[in-house]
Amino acid sequence: MWKSLAIQLCRLALLAAATWYPAAQAAEPVTIRLGDLAQSVNGIASGVMVSQGIDKKYGLKVEYSVYPTLDGLFTAIRGKQVDIGFGGWTAFAQFRSKGVPVTMLYPVGRGASLDVLVTKDSPIRSLADLKGKRIGSYAGAAGTATVLLRVLTSKYFGYDPGTSGQLQYAGPGLLPSLLEKGEISAALLLDPLAAKAIASGKFRSIGNLADVYKDKVGEDFLWTGYATNDDFMKARPEALANFVRAWIEAVNYVKTHPEVFVAYGKQFGFDADNVRILQERVNADYVLTWNDEYIRYLGTFARLSNEVMGAGFLDSVPPAAFTTRFVPK
């Protein structure tokens, strides 16, 4: 009797194990390698996604890595060293137009944290005063922020620093020191470093580029988003849909939990009084709307960019450069 019972229990245990193993395999999270520019505010929502377990909630394991320059990040995106990467939408559209299989999934920022800075005692008061001056940009020659600067100065202020040898490119962490040393007259910078520079009292903004664009063109600007490659999109469509859901939840968490900025501010040397500056700018920057209508109006900036940058830059914006298929319904 006892032998028979033991055999039956053993069979039940084996059956339970056989049932559990496939279920455990199915529950294994999908790893997503997420690439970003070092010292970028994208790290706030990305960090929250991981620290609060939001990625796990959606069956993901997000591995966040940073690159010191945009060129390095874009090389990683094009080379499939990351599954999802942040960047300016014009760069993703340009990649696609050149045959690189990269598609933007969702927007991130409208440019509310994108400023041109000068030293506090500089006589320069506006973008108009930068004609003939050396300008530093963190975004590289073809980065969306650099292109935006060139569009605005060319179309509305009568000069193009890109054609006169006045643009200098450097990592975002180097630009404040170059500005202080007088090696450049102005710096195109992004948060958190732009907010930190302004809060220090050593620097001031002579123009938020998204605001200038809105004033001159009459449309909101879209600055950044995140993209994937076609192979990953075909292999892991459900994971991408879940990543977008996780991103939206992470952004909403950031917007409703100001303590996130306290911790993040400490990481970048903000004192308690100035964290609010970072919080207001970052929360104003987030974009949570993505649809076909939103994509259509990007054509205005694409046309202006092509006129300034010349043939070969966004001669067309391929429809495959963007997708809305992963937006939650």
Secondary structure, DSSP 8 states (H G I E B T S, - for coil): -HHHHHHHHHHHHHHHHHHHHHHHHHTS-EEEEEEEETT-THHHHHHHHHHTTHHHHTTEEEEEEEESSHHHHHHHHHTTSSSEEEEEHHHHHHHHHTT--EEEEEEEE-STTEEEEEETT-S--SGGGGTTS-EEESS-TTSHHHHHHHHHHHHHSS--TTTTT-EEE--TTTHHHHHHHTS-SEEEEETTHHHHHHHHTSEEEEEEHHHHHHHHHSS----EEEEEEHHHHHH-HHHHHHHHHHHHHHHHHHHH-THHHHHHHHHTT--TTTHHHHHHHHHHHB----SHHHHHTHHHHHHHHHHHH-TTSSS---GGGB--TTS--
